[in-house]
Amino acid sequence: MFEEIVYILKGYGATLVWNDGMAQPHTFEWKHGAVFALPPNVWYKHTNLQGGESARFCAVTSAPVVINLFHNDDFVFANDFIFTDRFNGDPSHFDGSGIALPGRIWESNFIPDVVSFPLQAWPERGGGGSNAFLEIGNGTLTAHISEFQPGTYKKAHRHGPGAHVIILSGEGYSLMWPEGSEKRRFDWKPGSVIVPPELWFHQHFNTGPTPARYLALRWGSQRFPLLRSYGIDRTVKSGGAQIEYEDEDPDIREMYEASLEMNKVQSRMNGLVSRNG
């Protein structure tokens, strides 16, 4: 009775998915970089197809919210309702096909490789960045991929709880802080996971020589919105949730330039930042 999104961290394998009454399970294969949604209430089985090597995945679910909402384990775990609108055994369900929609949105049930997935420019968020929003599995859980360039950092913003940010490539750090409090620094590399607390400002910085890319597994479907929209790419001065470069604390830029100098990476921020006075 809950949704689940899976990201494959390592390995090669297959997943079998079926509902009661199906003649045989639907099977699809995956490898490192794949993202897919498991429909609610299906039976499923993950299988490692790479002998001698382990497979590893991480997943986010809506289970805590659903369990807390109904506070009845049998209703959540022993419910035989079949969501035919989420999965009906269609052979194309996990074939990687999808639909491109306006606003950098890709709608699909299975993304074979988020590491190489093509992105589109999102200048409002800074850092010479690009992005794709993933509408996965016709659910309320969703994801997005973002990438930003070496020698740059993104604008700070804040939003609701539950976003699990997985670093796919690059190296750098993130600053996180509740409004009016001290900033905290968290260094990252591929495989790191960052989970910004609810309504904490957070800001991502690329200190390496290559683009930095991350995957965020989260609430916030645009088709089926569940939480408030905070205006994540609109300035706080007009009611949004983003701090523009010209409004950020000067120590943010100073810390970043010092980190670049240590790594012998050239800053590209002068072309992105316009300061007043």
Secondary structure, 3 states (H helix, E strand, C coil): CCCEEEEEEECEEEEEEECCCCCCCEEEEEECCCEEEECCCCEEEEEECCCCCCCEEEEEECHHHHHHHHCCHHHHHCCCCCCCCCCCCCCCCCCCCEEEECCCEEEECEECCCCCCCCEECHHHCCCCEEEEEEECCCCEEEEEEEECCCCECCEECCCCCCEEEEEECCEEEEEECCCCCCEEEEECCCCEECCCCCCEEEEEECCCCCEEEEEEEECCCCCCCCCCCCCCCEHHHCCCEECHHHCCHHHHHHHHHHHHHHCCCCCHHHCCCCCC
